[in-house]
Amino acid sequence: MLGFDNMDDRPVTGTTEWAQHAIVLDVPSEATRFFFGVFQVGPGATWFDDFRFEVVDESVPTTP
């Protein structure tokens, strides 16, 4: 595993309005695949809208 960010230091909790959340990881050029998912603790629902992967330049800092 080359990168992992579960947003543990910036969790989304309770009922919230729609908001943009981002995870930024460096992906080496030799990478051939990546995996993603959602951790949900407790009852409720997780919704996504306009989900996307984007290439950004090096001026965008990675998330922890």
PyMOL commands that place a pseudoatom at each C-alpha (Angstrom):
pseudoatom trace, name=CA, resn=MET, resi=1, chain=A, elem=C, hetatm=0, pos=[0.000, 0.000, 0.000]
pseudoatom trace, name=CA, resn=LEU, resi=2, chain=A, elem=C, hetatm=0, pos=[1.465, 3.322, -1.050]
pseudoatom trace, name=CA, resn=GLY, resi=3, chain=A, elem=C, hetatm=0, pos=[-1.130, 5.670, 0.400]
pseudoatom trace, name=CA, resn=PHE, resi=4, chain=A, elem=C, hetatm=0, pos=[-4.116, 5.726, 2.725]
pseudoatom trace, name=CA, resn=ASP, resi=5, chain=A, elem=C, hetatm=0, pos=[-6.354, 8.473, 4.073]
pseudoatom trace, name=CA, resn=ASN, resi=6, chain=A, elem=C, hetatm=0, pos=[-9.444, 7.572, 6.079]
pseudoatom trace, name=CA, resn=MET, resi=7, chain=A, elem=C, hetatm=0, pos=[-10.196, 11.187, 7.131]
pseudoatom trace, name=CA, resn=ASP, resi=8, chain=A, elem=C, hetatm=0, pos=[-9.807, 10.085, 10.756]
pseudoatom trace, name=CA, resn=ASP, resi=9, chain=A, elem=C, hetatm=0, pos=[-8.424, 13.525, 11.631]
pseudoatom trace, name=CA, resn=ARG, resi=10, chain=A, elem=C, hetatm=0, pos=[-11.341, 15.336, 9.935]
pseudoatom trace, name=CA, resn=PRO, resi=11, chain=A, elem=C, hetatm=0, pos=[-14.416, 13.094, 10.295]
pseudoatom trace, name=CA, resn=VAL, resi=12, chain=A, elem=C, hetatm=0, pos=[-17.877, 13.868, 8.967]
pseudoatom trace, name=CA, resn=THR, resi=13, chain=A, elem=C, hetatm=0, pos=[-20.301, 13.209, 11.829]
pseudoatom trace, name=CA, resn=GLY, resi=14, chain=A, elem=C, hetatm=0, pos=[-24.018, 13.504, 12.367]
pseudoatom trace, name=CA, resn=THR, resi=15, chain=A, elem=C, hetatm=0, pos=[-26.475, 14.828, 9.828]
pseudoatom trace, name=CA, resn=THR, resi=16, chain=A, elem=C, hetatm=0, pos=[-24.846, 17.376, 7.549]
pseudoatom trace, name=CA, resn=GLU, resi=17, chain=A, elem=C, hetatm=0, pos=[-25.739, 19.407, 4.506]
pseudoatom trace, name=CA, resn=TRP, resi=18, chain=A, elem=C, hetatm=0, pos=[-24.059, 18.576, 1.214]
pseudoatom trace, name=CA, resn=ALA, resi=19, chain=A, elem=C, hetatm=0, pos=[-20.400, 19.557, 1.351]
pseudoatom trace, name=CA, resn=GLN, resi=20, chain=A, elem=C, hetatm=0, pos=[-17.314, 18.907, -0.712]
pseudoatom trace, name=CA, resn=HIS, resi=21, chain=A, elem=C, hetatm=0, pos=[-14.701, 16.628, 0.852]
pseudoatom trace, name=CA, resn=ALA, resi=22, chain=A, elem=C, hetatm=0, pos=[-11.407, 15.746, -0.778]
pseudoatom trace, name=CA, resn=ILE, resi=23, chain=A, elem=C, hetatm=0, pos=[-8.575, 13.291, -0.330]
pseudoatom trace, name=CA, resn=VAL, resi=24, chain=A, elem=C, hetatm=0, pos=[-5.317, 14.035, -2.135]
pseudoatom trace, name=CA, resn=LEU, resi=25, chain=A, elem=C, hetatm=0, pos=[-2.691, 11.290, -2.444]
pseudoatom trace, name=CA, resn=ASP, resi=26, chain=A, elem=C, hetatm=0, pos=[0.448, 10.982, -4.547]
pseudoatom trace, name=CA, resn=VAL, resi=27, chain=A, elem=C, hetatm=0, pos=[0.100, 8.129, -7.053]
pseudoatom trace, name=CA, resn=PRO, resi=28, chain=A, elem=C, hetatm=0, pos=[3.365, 6.877, -8.534]
pseudoatom trace, name=CA, resn=SER, resi=29, chain=A, elem=C, hetatm=0, pos=[3.530, 6.654, -12.328]
pseudoatom trace, name=CA, resn=GLU, resi=30, chain=A, elem=C, hetatm=0, pos=[4.113, 2.883, -12.079]
pseudoatom trace, name=CA, resn=ALA, resi=31, chain=A, elem=C, hetatm=0, pos=[0.814, 2.330, -10.230]
pseudoatom trace, name=CA, resn=THR, resi=32, chain=A, elem=C, hetatm=0, pos=[-1.548, 0.033, -12.121]
pseudoatom trace, name=CA, resn=ARG, resi=33, chain=A, elem=C, hetatm=0, pos=[-4.680, 0.282, -9.940]
pseudoatom trace, name=CA, resn=PHE, resi=34, chain=A, elem=C, hetatm=0, pos=[-6.165, 1.858, -6.859]
pseudoatom trace, name=CA, resn=PHE, resi=35, chain=A, elem=C, hetatm=0, pos=[-8.959, 0.956, -4.488]
pseudoatom trace, name=CA, resn=PHE, resi=36, chain=A, elem=C, hetatm=0, pos=[-11.370, 3.203, -2.632]
pseudoatom trace, name=CA, resn=GLY, resi=37, chain=A, elem=C, hetatm=0, pos=[-14.277, 2.791, -0.257]
pseudoatom trace, name=CA, resn=VAL, resi=38, chain=A, elem=C, hetatm=0, pos=[-16.188, 4.230, 2.678]
pseudoatom trace, name=CA, resn=PHE, resi=39, chain=A, elem=C, hetatm=0, pos=[-15.972, 3.591, 6.415]
pseudoatom trace, name=CA, resn=GLN, resi=40, chain=A, elem=C, hetatm=0, pos=[-19.252, 4.290, 8.169]
pseudoatom trace, name=CA, resn=VAL, resi=41, chain=A, elem=C, hetatm=0, pos=[-19.474, 3.867, 11.924]
pseudoatom trace, name=CA, resn=GLY, resi=42, chain=A, elem=C, hetatm=0, pos=[-22.946, 3.359, 13.336]
pseudoatom trace, name=CA, resn=PRO, resi=43, chain=A, elem=C, hetatm=0, pos=[-26.383, 3.492, 11.727]
pseudoatom trace, name=CA, resn=GLY, resi=44, chain=A, elem=C, hetatm=0, pos=[-27.333, 5.853, 8.938]
pseudoatom trace, name=CA, resn=ALA, resi=45, chain=A, elem=C, hetatm=0, pos=[-26.490, 6.344, 5.291]
pseudoatom trace, name=CA, resn=THR, resi=46, chain=A, elem=C, hetatm=0, pos=[-23.617, 7.685, 3.252]
pseudoatom trace, name=CA, resn=TRP, resi=47, chain=A, elem=C, hetatm=0, pos=[-24.402, 9.476, -0.001]
pseudoatom trace, name=CA, resn=PHE, resi=48, chain=A, elem=C, hetatm=0, pos=[-22.140, 10.616, -2.831]
pseudoatom trace, name=CA, resn=ASP, resi=49, chain=A, elem=C, hetatm=0, pos=[-22.833, 13.021, -5.661]
pseudoatom trace, name=CA, resn=ASP, resi=50, chain=A, elem=C, hetatm=0, pos=[-20.484, 14.177, -8.417]
pseudoatom trace, name=CA, resn=PHE, resi=51, chain=A, elem=C, hetatm=0, pos=[-17.822, 11.691, -7.275]
pseudoatom trace, name=CA, resn=ARG, resi=52, chain=A, elem=C, hetatm=0, pos=[-14.644, 11.990, -9.339]
pseudoatom trace, name=CA, resn=PHE, resi=53, chain=A, elem=C, hetatm=0, pos=[-10.924, 11.350, -9.547]
pseudoatom trace, name=CA, resn=GLU, resi=54, chain=A, elem=C, hetatm=0, pos=[-8.760, 14.184, -10.787]
pseudoatom trace, name=CA, resn=VAL, resi=55, chain=A, elem=C, hetatm=0, pos=[-5.111, 14.707, -11.628]
pseudoatom trace, name=CA, resn=VAL, resi=56, chain=A, elem=C, hetatm=0, pos=[-3.768, 17.776, -9.847]
pseudoatom trace, name=CA, resn=ASP, resi=57, chain=A, elem=C, hetatm=0, pos=[-0.376, 19.420, -10.049]
pseudoatom trace, name=CA, resn=GLU, resi=58, chain=A, elem=C, hetatm=0, pos=[2.228, 19.349, -7.300]
pseudoatom trace, name=CA, resn=SER, resi=59, chain=A, elem=C, hetatm=0, pos=[1.073, 22.695, -5.896]
pseudoatom trace, name=CA, resn=VAL, resi=60, chain=A, elem=C, hetatm=0, pos=[-1.931, 20.909, -4.339]
pseudoatom trace, name=CA, resn=PRO, resi=61, chain=A, elem=C, hetatm=0, pos=[-0.851, 19.496, -0.940]
pseudoatom trace, name=CA, resn=THR, resi=62, chain=A, elem=C, hetatm=0, pos=[-1.607, 15.896, -0.074]
pseudoatom trace, name=CA, resn=THR, resi=63, chain=A, elem=C, hetatm=0, pos=[-3.979, 15.172, 2.789]
pseudoatom trace, name=CA, resn=PRO, resi=64, chain=A, elem=C, hetatm=0, pos=[-2.588, 13.417, 5.883]
for i in range(1, 64): cmd.bond("trace and resi %d" % i, "trace and resi %d" % (i + 1))
show_as sticks, trace
zoom trace
